[in-house]
């Protein structure tokens, strides 16, 4: 027993069984975190708070069911790594990079094609390098635009995995000379490694995020044994898939960024792809109709894991056997060398039968190299642009020379008619574009009217703002004048306060001087009174002066106190 790091309680750790194909099976052994590189384990998720997840969710739609409430995105707790083991027994939950959801429009649940790619590579969704999702989505959009059913087998004819570092992200790249798209440069920021979050279905939803009819379709956690795929066996393909390979081989490159931008606009997407397509319009329709007849059901094609060709020299990881499979599980597909593979590092030619010696041909005027069988699929078809109708009739049709010539000219007339049809189709496209232009022109005129209304409102607003600015200027001037007056008053107040303080000081001094003067006068008066008494006694020694008082006055012949 061990603690479920995804928050589901104590569960028994055991790898889940994968949905398997015919003849051979792919085991999905999720590995311990120690199996992965330090760079993978260095980062915690930046989505560690529900508010951050909610903000991310508000920017994009992530559900492929048309009901956003079916899918739950939740934060990762601190310490949870993108490669963390997923114990058996927990409900379906896995990590997904928000950068992939936002950049490439990947939806949850994945399409059956996307699930098959993950299953055949034996990797979790975040184990594929985010840039590699561009090729998966580009291939899917291209097939949808051509009304073709995408399959993992066809995809691996053009793309595979190489340079897989031990315990790191798995890159997907084109086989030499077989790229469907030019090099792709993403707008990922450095912190894409921190953009993973949890994905699961809501509790009240019947939608499964990783299973189809109760069977798990891809690993939910990182595995220690991602497959190093160098191709897909041509003989393991259905006739329909073989025809799709032949058709795509002759296409010109399409830009992934443009495919992503035009997804959802079928008309614009068709106009963009049209110049890249092989064959003329009528020939192409015949070819695609013939393809549909080979797969009349129109259902998803689940590619057989037995058809996966592993790159020669790809070694199993030393720790791959550290996790023993649960009861009923099988080992991973052993690596093999496909017939026709000439060197250890050379990619097997997926469009040629293993019994046919590999031989490359080139298109007239340049282009990607084609296999013998892919070229033959077109060279022998009646609708091939280089098909020699006269020679074919001479060798196979028992007509007279006149009949042969008439038949040839009849075919020529048919080609002329087809050219006229192509011109008519082009004219229809032009008319469609004219209608689209008229709609855009009307939208533009409506926008111009809206702009004029906005200009009028803006002018009124500017006038109002101008008036308010003038009022503001007047108020600011009044305020400035008031501030000046206030400053002057404060300075006057300070001056008056200084003067008052000085006067108070002078008053105190004056009072002190008055008191001092009074005391001096009293002393002077007493001295004068005593001198007068002494002089009177000098002249009248016998005179009794004891009744004299300096503080009394003579009033009505009597001494009285001075009032």
matplotlib code that plots the C-alpha trace (Angstrom):
import matplotlib.pyplot as plt

x = [0.0, 1.1, -0.3, -1.9, 0.0, -3.0, -5.1, -7.2, -6.1, -4.2, -4.2, -2.2, 0.4, 0.2, 0.3, -3.0, -3.5, -3.6, -6.0, -4.0, -4.1, -3.8, -1.0, 1.2, 0.4, 1.9, 2.3, 1.8, 4.1, 4.1, 7.4, 8.6, 9.6, 13.3, 13.3, 13.0, 15.6, 16.3, 15.0, 11.6, 11.4, 12.7, 9.5, 6.3, 3.1, 2.4, -1.3, -1.2, -4.3, -7.9, -8.1, -5.2, -6.9, -10.2, -8.5, -6.8, -10.2, -11.9, -9.6, -10.3, -12.7, -11.2, -14.1, -14.7, -18.2, -19.6, -20.3, -17.5, -19.0, -18.1, -14.3, -12.7, -9.3, -7.8, -4.6, -1.6, -0.5, 3.0, 5.6, 3.6, 5.7, 4.5, 6.0, 4.5, 3.3, -0.5, -1.5, -3.9, -7.5, -7.9, -10.4, -9.2, -7.0, -3.9, -1.7, -1.9, 0.1, -2.0, 0.4, -0.7, -4.4, -4.0, -1.5, -2.9, -6.5, -6.3, -9.6, -10.5, -11.4, -8.8, -9.9, -9.5, -6.6, -4.8, -5.4, -4.0, -0.8, -0.3, -1.1, 1.3, 4.1, 3.3, 3.4, 1.3, -0.1, 2.6, 5.4, 5.2, 7.2, 4.6, 6.1, 5.3, 1.6, 1.8, 2.4, -0.4, -2.9, -1.7, -2.1, -5.5, -6.7, -5.3, -7.1, -10.3, -10.1, -9.5, -12.4, -10.0, -9.9, -6.7, -5.0, -1.9, -0.5, -0.6, 0.8, 3.8, 4.5, 5.5, 6.5, 8.2, 10.3, 14.1, 16.7, 14.6, 16.6, 16.4, 13.6, 12.8, 10.2, 9.6, 10.1, 8.2, 9.9, 9.4, 11.1, 13.8, 12.1, 8.6, 7.6, 4.1, 4.7, 7.7, 9.6, 7.4, 8.4, 6.0, 5.3, 5.9, 7.5, 10.2, 7.7, 5.8, 7.3, 5.4, 2.0, 0.7, -2.5, -4.9, -7.5, -10.5, -14.2, -16.8, -18.5, -21.9, -20.8, -20.9, -17.9, -14.7, -11.4, -9.2, -11.4, -13.5, -16.2, -14.6, -11.1, -8.2, -6.8, -3.4, -1.1, -2.3, 1.1, 4.6, 6.1, 9.7, 9.6, 8.4, 8.8, 11.3, 9.2, 10.8, 7.7, 4.7, 4.6, 2.9, 1.5, -0.2, -2.3, -5.7, -6.1, -7.7, -4.7, -2.4, -4.3, -4.2, -0.4, -0.1, -2.2, -0.4, 3.0, 2.3, 1.0, 3.0, 3.9, 1.1, 1.9, 0.8, 0.2, -2.2, -4.0, -4.5, -5.7, -8.1, -9.5, -13.3, -13.6, -14.0, -14.3, -11.1, -9.3, -10.2, -9.1, -5.8, -5.2, -6.4, -3.1, -1.1, -3.2, -2.0, -4.2, -6.8, -10.2, -12.0, -9.1, -8.9, -12.6, -12.4, -9.4, -11.0, -14.3, -12.3, -10.7, -14.0, -15.3, -12.3, -13.6, -17.3, -18.1, -16.3, -15.5, -12.2, -9.3, -7.5, -4.0, -2.5, 0.4, 2.0, 2.6, 4.8, 8.4, 10.9, 14.2, 17.1, 19.5, 16.9, 17.6, 15.3, 15.9, 17.8, 15.0, 12.2, 11.9, 11.9, 8.1, 6.6, 3.3, 0.1, -1.7, -2.7, -0.2, 2.5, 5.9, 6.6, 6.9, 10.5, 12.4, 13.0, 14.6, 12.0, 12.8, 14.2, 16.0, 19.5, 21.3, 21.1, 19.9, 17.9, 14.2, 12.2, 10.2, 6.6, 5.0, 6.7, 6.0, 8.6, 9.1, 10.0, 13.5, 13.5, 13.9, 13.2, 11.8, 11.2, 8.4, 8.8, 9.9, 11.2, 9.4, 9.6, 10.9, 8.2, 8.4, 7.9, 4.5, 3.3, 4.4, 2.9, -0.5, -0.7, 1.2, -1.2, -4.4, -6.6, -6.8, -3.1, -2.1, 0.7, -1.3, -0.8, -4.3, -3.4, -0.8, -3.1, -5.9, -3.4, -2.2, -5.4, -8.4, -9.1, -10.5, -9.7, -7.3, -10.2, -12.0, -8.8, -8.3, -11.9, -11.6, -8.5, -10.1, -13.2, -10.9, -9.3, -12.7, -13.4, -10.2, -11.2, -14.6, -12.8, -10.7, -13.9, -15.3, -12.2, -12.5, -16.2, -15.2, -12.6, -15.3, -17.6, -14.8, -14.4, -18.1, -18.0, -15.1, -17.1, -20.0, -17.6, -16.1, -19.6, -20.4, -17.1, -17.7, -21.1, -19.5, -16.9, -19.6, -21.4, -18.1, -17.6, -21.0, -20.2, -17.0, -18.8, -21.2, -18.3, -16.5, -19.6, -19.8, -16.0, -16.4, -19.1, -17.1, -14.0, -16.1, -17.3, -13.8, -12.5, -15.2, -14.3, -10.6, -11.4, -13.4, -10.6, -8.1, -10.3, -10.6, -6.9, -6.2, -8.6, -7.0, -3.6, -4.7, -6.3, -3.1, -1.1, -3.5, -3.3, 0.5, 0.4, -2.0, 0.1, 3.2, 1.2, 0.0, 3.6, 4.6, 1.8, 2.5, 6.2, 5.1, 2.6, 5.3, 7.6, 4.9, 4.1, 7.8, 7.9, 4.8, 6.3, 9.4, 7.3, 5.4, 8.6, 9.9, 6.6, 6.9, 10.5, 9.6, 6.8, 9.1, 11.7, 9.0, 7.8, 11.4, 12.0, 8.8, 9.6, 13.1, 11.7, 9.2, 11.9, 14.1, 11.1, 10.5, 14.2, 14.4, 11.3, 12.7, 15.9, 14.0, 11.4, 13.1, 10.2, 7.6, 5.9, 5.9, 4.9, 1.4, 2.8, 2.1, 3.4, 0.3, -2.2, -3.4, -4.9, -8.6, -10.8, -8.2, -7.7, -5.3, -7.1, -6.0, -5.6, -8.6]
y = [0.0, 3.5, 7.0, 8.1, 11.2, 12.3, 12.7, 9.5, 7.8, 4.6, 2.3, -0.7, 0.3, -1.6, -0.6, -0.6, -2.8, -1.2, -1.8, -4.1, -4.9, -8.1, -10.6, -8.4, -6.4, -3.2, -3.1, 0.2, 0.1, 3.3, 3.9, 5.3, 8.9, 7.9, 6.6, 10.1, 12.9, 15.7, 18.2, 16.5, 16.3, 19.8, 21.6, 22.0, 23.1, 26.8, 25.9, 25.2, 27.3, 26.9, 30.6, 30.2, 27.2, 29.1, 32.1, 29.7, 27.9, 31.3, 31.9, 28.7, 25.8, 22.4, 19.9, 18.0, 17.0, 20.6, 20.6, 22.3, 21.1, 17.5, 18.2, 19.2, 21.0, 21.1, 22.4, 20.3, 20.4, 21.5, 18.8, 17.0, 16.3, 15.9, 12.3, 11.2, 7.6, 6.9, 4.1, 1.5, 1.8, 5.6, 7.2, 8.4, 11.4, 12.5, 15.6, 17.8, 20.9, 24.0, 25.3, 22.5, 23.0, 26.7, 26.6, 23.7, 23.5, 20.0, 19.0, 16.5, 13.7, 13.1, 12.0, 8.2, 9.0, 11.0, 8.1, 5.6, 7.7, 7.8, 4.1, 3.0, 5.2, 3.9, 7.4, 9.7, 12.9, 15.1, 12.6, 13.8, 17.1, 19.9, 20.9, 17.4, 17.9, 20.3, 17.5, 15.4, 18.2, 19.3, 15.8, 15.5, 18.8, 18.0, 14.6, 16.2, 18.9, 16.1, 14.1, 11.3, 9.2, 9.8, 6.7, 6.3, 3.8, 6.4, 9.1, 6.9, 6.5, 10.1, 10.8, 8.8, 9.2, 9.4, 10.9, 9.8, 10.7, 8.5, 9.6, 12.8, 14.2, 12.2, 14.2, 13.4, 14.3, 13.6, 10.7, 11.9, 13.1, 12.4, 15.6, 16.7, 20.1, 22.5, 23.0, 24.3, 27.0, 27.3, 30.4, 28.5, 30.4, 29.0, 28.1, 25.6, 22.9, 24.4, 24.6, 21.1, 20.6, 17.7, 16.5, 14.4, 14.1, 15.6, 13.4, 13.8, 13.2, 10.0, 11.1, 9.2, 11.1, 8.1, 5.0, 3.9, 1.3, 0.7, 0.0, 2.4, 3.7, 5.2, 5.5, 8.0, 8.3, 8.5, 5.2, 4.0, 2.4, 4.8, 3.2, 4.5, 4.3, 4.4, 3.6, 1.4, -1.8, -1.2, -4.7, -4.2, -1.3, -1.6, -0.8, 2.5, 3.5, 2.5, 4.8, 7.6, 7.2, 7.4, 10.5, 12.4, 11.4, 13.6, 16.6, 19.8, 21.0, 22.7, 25.1, 23.9, 27.4, 28.2, 24.9, 25.7, 29.2, 28.0, 25.1, 25.4, 27.4, 24.6, 26.9, 28.9, 25.7, 24.1, 27.2, 27.1, 23.3, 23.3, 24.4, 21.8, 18.8, 16.3, 15.5, 17.6, 18.2, 15.3, 12.9, 13.8, 13.2, 9.8, 8.8, 9.9, 8.2, 5.0, 5.4, 5.7, 2.5, 0.7, 1.9, 2.2, 2.1, 5.4, 4.3, 5.0, 2.8, 1.4, 0.7, -2.7, -2.3, -5.2, -2.9, -0.5, -0.7, 0.1, 1.9, -0.5, -0.1, 1.3, -0.1, -0.9, 1.1, -0.7, -0.1, -1.2, -4.5, -2.9, -2.7, -6.1, -6.2, -7.0, -10.4, -10.7, -8.1, -8.8, -7.4, -4.5, -5.2, -6.5, -4.4, -5.8, -5.0, -4.7, -6.4, -3.9, -1.8, -1.3, 0.4, 0.6, 4.2, 4.4, 4.8, 1.9, 2.9, 2.6, 2.8, -0.3, -3.9, -5.7, -8.1, -5.3, -3.9, -0.3, 2.0, 5.7, 7.7, 11.4, 13.5, 15.3, 18.8, 17.9, 17.1, 14.5, 11.0, 8.3, 4.6, 2.2, 1.1, 4.6, 5.7, 2.7, 3.3, 6.5, 5.5, 2.6, 4.6, 5.8, 9.3, 9.8, 13.1, 11.2, 8.2, 7.2, 6.5, 5.8, 3.2, 1.6, 1.2, -0.2, -2.8, -3.8, -2.8, -4.8, -1.9, -0.8, 2.1, 4.4, 3.3, 3.8, 7.3, 8.2, 6.8, 8.8, 12.0, 11.2, 11.0, 14.3, 15.9, 14.6, 16.2, 19.4, 19.1, 18.4, 21.5, 23.5, 22.0, 23.0, 26.5, 26.5, 25.3, 28.1, 30.6, 29.2, 29.8, 33.3, 33.9, 32.5, 34.8, 37.7, 36.9, 36.7, 40.0, 41.6, 40.3, 41.7, 44.9, 45.2, 44.4, 47.0, 49.7, 48.8, 49.2, 52.6, 53.7, 52.5, 54.3, 57.5, 57.1, 56.6, 59.6, 61.7, 60.4, 60.9, 64.5, 65.2, 63.6, 65.6, 68.8, 67.9, 67.0, 70.3, 72.2, 70.2, 70.9, 74.7, 74.5, 72.6, 75.3, 78.0, 76.1, 75.4, 79.1, 80.0, 77.4, 78.8, 82.4, 81.1, 79.3, 82.5, 84.5, 81.7, 81.9, 85.7, 85.4, 82.9, 85.1, 88.1, 85.9, 84.9, 88.6, 89.6, 86.8, 87.9, 91.5, 90.3, 88.3, 91.3, 93.6, 91.0, 91.0, 94.8, 94.9, 92.6, 94.7, 97.9, 96.4, 95.5, 99.0, 100.5, 98.4, 99.3, 102.9, 102.7, 101.1, 103.8, 106.6, 105.0, 104.8, 108.4, 109.6, 107.8, 109.3, 112.8, 112.4, 111.3, 114.2, 116.6, 115.2, 115.4, 119.0, 120.0, 118.4, 120.4, 123.6, 122.6, 120.1, 120.0, 119.3, 115.9, 114.4, 110.8, 111.3, 112.0, 109.3, 109.5, 107.6, 110.1, 113.5, 116.5, 116.9, 119.3, 119.8, 116.1, 113.4, 110.9, 108.0, 108.9, 107.6]
z = [0.0, -0.7, -0.6, -3.8, -4.9, -6.9, -3.8, -4.0, -0.8, -0.2, -3.2, -4.4, -6.9, -10.1, -13.7, -15.7, -18.7, -22.1, -24.9, -27.2, -30.9, -32.9, -32.8, -30.4, -27.4, -26.0, -22.2, -20.4, -17.4, -15.6, -13.9, -10.5, -10.5, -10.0, -13.6, -15.1, -15.6, -13.1, -15.7, -15.7, -11.9, -11.3, -11.9, -9.9, -11.6, -11.8, -11.5, -7.8, -7.0, -8.2, -9.1, -11.5, -13.1, -13.4, -15.0, -17.6, -18.2, -18.8, -21.9, -23.9, -24.4, -23.5, -23.9, -27.1, -25.9, -26.4, -22.7, -20.8, -17.5, -18.5, -18.1, -14.8, -14.7, -11.2, -9.7, -8.7, -5.0, -4.2, -4.8, -7.5, -10.6, -14.2, -14.3, -11.0, -10.8, -11.1, -8.7, -10.1, -8.8, -8.9, -11.2, -14.6, -14.0, -15.9, -16.4, -19.4, -20.4, -20.5, -23.2, -25.5, -24.8, -25.6, -28.4, -30.5, -29.6, -28.2, -26.6, -23.9, -24.4, -27.1, -30.5, -31.2, -33.5, -30.7, -28.3, -30.8, -31.2, -27.4, -27.1, -29.9, -28.5, -25.0, -23.5, -21.4, -22.9, -21.1, -22.0, -25.7, -26.1, -26.5, -29.9, -31.2, -30.6, -33.6, -36.0, -34.5, -34.7, -38.2, -39.5, -38.0, -39.4, -42.9, -43.0, -41.9, -44.6, -47.2, -45.8, -44.9, -41.7, -39.8, -38.5, -36.4, -38.9, -41.7, -39.3, -38.5, -42.2, -42.2, -38.5, -35.8, -32.7, -32.5, -30.2, -27.2, -24.1, -21.1, -18.8, -20.7, -23.1, -26.3, -29.5, -32.7, -36.0, -39.7, -41.4, -43.9, -47.1, -45.9, -44.0, -44.6, -42.9, -42.9, -39.7, -36.9, -34.4, -31.4, -29.3, -26.1, -23.2, -21.1, -18.3, -20.4, -18.2, -15.3, -17.1, -16.4, -14.5, -13.7, -16.1, -15.2, -15.9, -13.6, -11.1, -12.6, -16.2, -18.2, -20.2, -19.8, -20.4, -21.2, -21.9, -24.8, -24.0, -20.6, -22.0, -21.2, -24.4, -23.4, -20.3, -17.7, -16.1, -17.6, -18.7, -18.6, -22.0, -24.7, -28.1, -30.6, -33.8, -37.2, -39.3, -39.8, -41.8, -45.2, -45.3, -41.9, -43.3, -44.7, -48.5, -47.5, -45.4, -48.3, -50.6, -48.1, -47.9, -51.7, -51.8, -49.1, -50.5, -53.6, -51.7, -51.2, -47.7, -45.8, -43.0, -39.5, -38.2, -41.1, -40.6, -36.9, -37.7, -40.4, -38.5, -38.2, -41.5, -44.0, -47.0, -46.2, -45.3, -48.7, -50.6, -48.8, -49.4, -53.0, -54.6, -52.6, -53.8, -56.4, -59.5, -61.1, -59.6, -61.4, -60.9, -57.3, -56.7, -58.4, -56.3, -53.0, -54.0, -54.7, -51.3, -49.6, -51.3, -49.7, -46.3, -46.8, -43.0, -42.4, -38.9, -37.1, -38.1, -35.0, -36.2, -35.2, -32.7, -34.6, -37.5, -35.5, -36.7, -34.0, -34.8, -35.0, -32.2, -29.8, -26.4, -23.6, -20.4, -17.7, -15.3, -17.6, -15.7, -12.3, -12.3, -12.8, -14.8, -13.1, -13.8, -17.4, -18.7, -21.3, -21.9, -24.3, -28.0, -28.7, -31.0, -34.5, -37.8, -40.6, -43.9, -46.4, -43.8, -45.1, -42.2, -38.5, -38.5, -41.7, -41.5, -43.1, -46.2, -45.1, -48.5, -50.0, -49.3, -47.2, -50.1, -52.5, -52.5, -51.4, -54.4, -54.5, -57.4, -57.7, -59.0, -62.3, -61.5, -58.1, -54.8, -52.2, -53.0, -53.5, -52.9, -55.8, -54.7, -53.9, -57.4, -59.0, -57.3, -59.4, -62.6, -63.2, -62.5, -65.3, -63.7, -63.4, -65.2, -67.1, -68.0, -71.7, -72.9, -76.6, -75.6, -73.1, -75.7, -78.3, -75.9, -74.2, -76.3, -79.5, -81.6, -85.1, -85.6, -86.4, -83.2, -81.2, -82.6, -81.9, -78.4, -77.8, -79.1, -77.0, -73.9, -75.1, -75.3, -71.8, -70.6, -72.2, -70.5, -67.2, -67.8, -68.3, -65.2, -63.3, -64.7, -63.6, -60.2, -60.0, -61.1, -58.4, -55.9, -57.2, -56.9, -53.4, -52.5, -54.1, -51.8, -48.9, -50.0, -50.2, -46.7, -45.5, -47.3, -45.6, -42.3, -43.1, -43.9, -40.7, -38.9, -40.6, -39.4, -35.9, -36.1, -37.2, -34.3, -32.0, -33.5, -32.7, -29.2, -28.9, -30.2, -27.6, -25.0, -26.0, -25.8, -22.4, -21.3, -22.7, -20.7, -17.6, -18.3, -18.5, -15.3, -13.8, -14.9, -13.3, -10.1, -10.1, -10.6, -7.8, -5.7, -6.5, -5.6, -2.4, -1.6, -2.2, 0.1, 2.6, 2.5, 2.8, 5.8, 7.4, 6.9, 8.4, 11.2, 12.0, 11.9, 14.2, 16.5, 16.6, 17.3, 19.9, 21.6, 21.6, 23.0, 25.7, 26.6, 26.6, 28.7, 31.3, 31.3, 31.7, 34.5, 36.2, 35.7, 37.0, 40.1, 40.5, 40.1, 42.7, 45.2, 44.5, 45.0, 48.2, 49.4, 48.3, 50.0, 53.3, 53.2, 52.6, 55.4, 57.8, 56.8, 57.4, 60.9, 61.7, 60.6, 62.6, 65.7, 65.1, 65.2, 67.8, 70.2, 72.6, 69.9, 70.1, 66.6, 67.5, 65.9, 62.5, 59.8, 56.3, 55.0, 56.5, 55.4, 57.2, 56.5, 58.4, 61.1, 61.7, 60.5, 58.3, 56.1, 52.5, 50.6]

ax = plt.figure().add_subplot(projection="3d")
ax.plot(x, y, z, "-o")
ax.set_aspect("equal")
plt.show()
